[in-house]
């Protein structure tokens, strides 16, 4: 189950990047100069891409959270220092303390 969700998460991430790159740039921050008016010119296509982006982003977040929850089951709740203290063997000679 975890592998299926992981593969779904990766596929959703790739689709999300593609859908975001297909959207019309409104800020013009990069200023490449190529007009995207001929590619997607209608207002409804922009709204459709916005809705698709929101749906894919929501699915991506859900799969990411579910992967995190599944990964929590395998994580130990004890501290590393507690495990080191438990492993100390009393038969080992102690280092004398200097005053």
Secondary structure, 3 states (H helix, E strand, C coil): CHHHHHHHHHHHHHHHHHHHHHCCCCCCCCCCCCCCCCCCCCHHHHHHHHHHHHHHHHHHHHHHHHHHHHHHCCCCCCCHHHHHHHHCCCCCCCCCCCC
